[in-house]
Amino acid sequence: MSSDLGTNGPAVAVDGLGKVFAVPVRDAGVRAAVRSLLHRTTRDVVAVADVSFAVEPGEVVGFLGPNGAGKTTTLKMLSGLLHPSSGRATVLGYRPADRHHAFLRRIALVMGNRNQLQWDLPATDSFDLNRSVYGIGHADFVHQRDELVELLDVGDLLAKPVRNLSLGERMKMEIIGSLLHRPSVLFLDEPTIGLDITMQRRIRTFLADYNQRHGATVMLTSHYMADVEALCRRVIVIHHGRLLYDGALSDLADRFSATKTLVVRFEDEPPTDLSGVGEELSRDGASVTMRVAKALVAQTTARLLADHAIADLSIGDVPIDDVIEQVFAGASTGTGVDSGTMSS
């Protein structure tokens, strides 16, 4: 156990964290397979490279990146499932790789594509097993279980075998099972993957409520930007295992997007050609959505109002999904700002 950070430090502190996997390499064919049994060849694959950040107690942070960016590997290191190859990490003052019992009692890792519940048994049986594993007192267990069941509205599903639950119902049960010991830190890896929009909203509402009730620290990965926008004020973006951005979600568009979105509703039929005004994105009746350079927004809106009968005009940021895509595209081509200056 380590308490280097003290009780008043960050809930999660990462300094120069790295993870390298030795991946077996061999040619195709039987002879190559036999040869590899005697002389195994490997190559190093860098999953995470020199990542540093800190998350304060009670903070909800979006941890973003494309597939293969190193998000899940980082969360596994922070939860103690993987040992880092370099750097250091502390969670609640503990070194996760030590897997100290007191540390494991205070964290939870929820992975949307992994099951922890017993497939052929009702979820309530798995909950009882978790009660024994975490040594939760009976009264505390019943109170926490009933509170979570009520928040997620799954009381009528507790007696059904897990295999008979829908994906959304099973995900709710997975979350309940992970939170029965009331963890102080949640690592959520795609908790709404594969769920319909209604179920995603319910999970997001539940997570926000849990954070507010218990002051839990949350690190969330998701490919659904609605999850991030609903829950996170701050985002950490990584790509190819390296830190690209660490800051306010609201600042991301300002920092990495050079355009604004204009939605213009004309009183009459919109002009057929608006190429001289901006890049047209879509039309819907009398409304036209365009992309305009930030520096030209004032000039463009003045020109539209002077030349056309405008019923309504609104200016907004480029959708955050598009901004994230631009960040990744810039990092892949080498045209983006380097990781040292993009993080803040």
Helices and strands as residue ranges (DSSP letters): E 12-25, H 30-38, E 41-55, E 60-64, H 71-78, E 86-91, G 96-98, H 101-104, E 107-111, H 123-134, H 138-152, G 155-157, G 162-164, H 167-179, E 185-189, H 197-214, E 217-221, H 225-231, E 234-239, E 242-248, H 249-256, E 259-266, E 279-284, E 287-293, G 294-296, H 297-307, E 310-317, H 320-333, H 339-342
